[in-house]
């Protein structure tokens, strides 16, 4: 009969060193996706045929114009504008800090919501794709400046929604935040095409880029700030012994 020896539980340092695959999933893979989006943008800029297809889709969308849709999409344009983005994140972060009396969740939310959005501006400067030509879109609703790929509004909608879900997605808030994380980015993506300020490929790339960028920021946060693993989608969230959120020293 062969004797068996009990397995010794890994300590914190041993666990971190024993999970290189977790590090790869949390940081390296999202980074690769972001780089692939950049390469896809450069390829699209070099393809007149792709731009022609984009314009064809925008013209088809223009045929669905109604005063109600104009109002909805213009409201979305305002809600996810740069000024509104900074104000929204600032207010939620401040409220989180005051309510929880912990700076970590407030900073985590701000990083998850803002860094992917700011990163979209860097990608724009690298890809340098022009906006859809207004001359080719006689019924466009809005005129915007700057580069087009990816959409900053869509990127912020994704980052805001996922940031809210990651930091606050527990208990009764979980289902509403999941719904918001689906509806807000899709509505914003459609509105950018409807308004004529972005190509369909711009907003599709934004959905992929921003999701990967949020996961990248999340992976970095897990590496540099272990206490943040107590957040709902970062770590266990609840203390299994007591069924409530663990409390650190104040």
C-alpha positions in Angstrom: 0.0 0.0 0.0 1.4 3.3 -1.0 1.3 6.2 1.4 0.2 9.5 0.2 1.3 12.8 1.5 -1.1 15.7 1.8 -0.6 18.6 -0.5 0.6 21.8 1.1 -1.4 24.9 0.4 0.5 27.4 -1.6 1.3 30.7 0.0 0.7 34.1 -1.6 4.1 34.4 -3.2 4.0 30.7 -4.4 0.6 31.2 -5.9 1.7 34.2 -7.9 4.8 32.4 -9.1 2.8 29.3 -10.0 0.3 31.0 -12.2 2.2 32.4 -15.2 -0.7 31.5 -17.5 -3.0 33.8 -15.4 -0.6 36.6 -16.0 -0.6 35.9 -19.7 -4.4 35.9 -19.9 -4.7 39.0 -17.9 -2.0 41.2 -19.5 -0.3 39.7 -22.6 -3.4 38.5 -24.4 -5.4 41.8 -24.1 -2.3 43.6 -25.2 -2.0 41.4 -28.3 -5.6 42.2 -29.2 -5.0 45.9 -28.9 -2.0 45.6 -31.2 -4.1 43.6 -33.7 -6.7 46.3 -33.7 -4.0 48.9 -34.5 -2.8 46.7 -37.4 -6.3 46.2 -38.6 -6.8 50.0 -38.6 -3.6 50.6 -40.7 -4.8 47.9 -43.1 -8.2 49.5 -43.5 -6.7 53.0 -44.1 -4.7 51.4 -47.0 -7.8 49.9 -48.5 -10.0 52.2 -50.6 -12.4 49.3 -51.1 -13.0 49.0 -47.4 -13.7 52.7 -47.1 -16.2 52.5 -50.0 -18.0 49.7 -48.2 -18.2 51.7 -45.0 -19.7 54.7 -46.8 -22.3 52.4 -48.4 -23.4 51.2 -45.0 -23.6 54.8 -43.7 -25.8 55.8 -46.6 -28.1 52.9 -46.0 -28.3 53.9 -42.3 -29.2 57.5 -43.3 -32.4 56.2 -45.0 -33.7 55.3 -41.5 -33.4 58.9 -40.2 -36.3 60.2 -38.1 -36.6 63.2 -35.7 -36.8 60.7 -32.8 -33.6 58.9 -33.7 -31.9 62.3 -34.3 -32.7 63.3 -30.8 -31.6 60.0 -29.3 -28.3 59.9 -31.1 -27.5 63.5 -30.4 -28.2 62.9 -26.7 -25.9 59.9 -26.8 -23.2 62.1 -28.4 -23.5 64.6 -25.5 -23.6 61.9 -22.7 -20.4 60.2 -23.9 -18.5 63.4 -25.0 -15.1 64.1 -23.4 -16.4 66.7 -21.0 -19.3 64.4 -19.9 -16.9 61.5 -19.6 -14.5 63.3 -17.2 -17.4 64.6 -15.2 -19.2 61.2 -14.9 -16.0 59.4 -13.9 -15.1 62.1 -11.4 -18.5 62.1 -9.7 -18.7 58.3 -9.5 -15.2 58.0 -8.2 -15.7 60.7 -5.6 -19.1 59.1 -4.5 -17.4 55.7 -4.2 -14.6 57.0 -2.1 -17.0 58.8 0.3 -19.5 55.9 0.5 -17.0 53.1 0.9 -14.3 55.0 2.8 -11.7 53.2 0.7 -9.7 54.8 -2.0 -8.9 51.5 -3.9 -12.3 50.9 -5.6 -12.6 54.6 -6.5 -9.1 54.6 -8.2 -9.8 51.2 -9.8 -13.0 52.5 -11.4 -11.3 55.7 -12.6 -8.5 53.7 -14.2 -10.8 51.1 -15.8 -13.1 53.9 -17.2 -10.5 56.5 -18.3 -7.3 54.7 -19.4 -8.9 52.7 -22.3 -10.7 55.8 -23.4 -7.5 57.9 -23.4 -5.7 55.0 -25.1 -8.2 55.3 -28.0 -6.8 58.7 -28.7 -3.3 57.2 -29.0 -4.6 54.6 -31.4 -6.3 57.3 -33.5 -3.0 59.2 -33.8 -1.2 56.0 -34.9 -3.8 54.9 -37.5 -4.8 58.4 -38.7 -7.9 57.4 -40.5 -9.9 60.4 -41.8 -13.6 60.9 -40.8 -16.3 59.9 -43.3 -16.4 62.6 -46.0 -19.5 64.8 -45.5 -19.6 65.4 -49.3 -20.4 61.7 -49.7 -23.1 61.8 -47.0 -25.6 64.5 -47.9 -27.9 63.6 -45.0 -25.4 63.3 -42.2 -26.6 64.7 -38.8 -23.3 65.8 -37.2 -19.9 67.0 -38.3 -16.9 66.2 -36.2 -13.1 66.7 -36.5 -10.0 64.7 -35.8 -9.3 61.1 -36.7 -11.9 58.4 -37.0 -10.4 55.0 -35.9 -11.4 54.0 -33.3 -14.4 55.8 -32.0 -13.7 57.6 -28.7 -17.4 57.8 -27.7 -17.8 54.1 -28.2 -14.6 53.3 -26.4 -15.7 55.3 -23.4 -19.1 53.7 -23.4 -17.5 50.3 -23.2 -14.9 51.3 -20.6 -17.5 53.0 -18.4 -20.0 50.1 -18.6 -17.3 47.5 -17.9 -15.7 49.6 -15.1 -19.1 49.9 -13.4 -19.7 46.2 -13.7 -16.3 45.2 -12.4 -16.3 47.5 -9.4 -20.0 47.5 -8.5 -21.3 44.4 -10.1 -22.6 42.5 -7.1 -25.9 41.9 -5.4 -28.9 43.7 -6.9 -26.8 45.9 -9.1 -25.3 43.0 -11.1 -28.1 42.4 -13.6 -28.8 46.1 -14.3 -25.1 46.7 -14.8 -24.8 43.7 -17.2 -27.8 45.1 -19.2 -26.1 48.6 -19.3 -22.8 47.0 -20.3 -24.6 45.5 -23.4 -27.0 48.3 -24.3 -24.8 51.4 -23.8 -21.9 50.4 -26.0 -24.1 49.1 -28.8 -26.3 52.1 -28.8 -23.3 54.4 -28.9 -21.7 52.5 -31.7 -24.9 52.6 -33.8 -25.4 56.3 -33.0 -21.9 57.2 -34.2 -22.6 55.6 -37.6 -26.1 57.1 -37.7 -24.7 60.6 -37.1 -22.2 60.1 -39.9 -19.1 60.8 -37.8 -17.7 57.3 -37.8 -17.5 54.4 -40.2 -19.0 51.0 -39.2 -15.5 49.5 -39.0 -14.5 52.3 -36.6 -17.1 51.4 -34.1 -16.7 47.6 -34.5 -13.0 48.1 -33.8 -13.8 50.2 -30.8 -15.9 47.5 -29.2 -13.0 45.0 -29.6 -10.3 47.5 -28.6 -12.0 48.9 -25.5 -13.0 45.5 -24.2 -9.4 44.4 -24.5 -8.1 47.6 -23.1 -10.3 47.3 -20.0 -9.1 43.7 -19.5 -5.5 44.9 -19.9 -5.9 47.6 -17.3 -7.6 45.1 -15.0 -4.7 42.7 -15.4 -2.2 45.4 -14.6 -4.3 46.4 -11.5 -4.2 42.8 -10.3 -0.5 42.7 -10.6 0.3 46.0 -8.9 -2.5 46.2 -6.4 -3.4 42.8 -4.8 -6.0 44.3 -2.4 -8.1 45.2 -5.4 -8.7 41.5 -5.9 -11.6 41.9 -3.4 -13.6 43.7 -6.1 -16.5 41.6 -7.5 -15.1 40.6 -10.9 -11.5 40.8 -9.9 -11.5 38.4 -7.0 -13.9 36.4 -4.7 -15.7 39.5 -3.5 -17.2 37.8 -0.5 -15.6 36.3 2.6 -16.8 32.7 2.4 -16.6 32.3 6.2 -19.0 35.1 6.9 -20.8 35.7 3.6 -20.0 39.4 3.6 -17.5 41.7 2.0 -14.2 41.4 3.8 -13.2 44.5 5.7 -9.6 45.7 6.0 -8.2 47.9 8.7 -9.4 51.5 8.5 
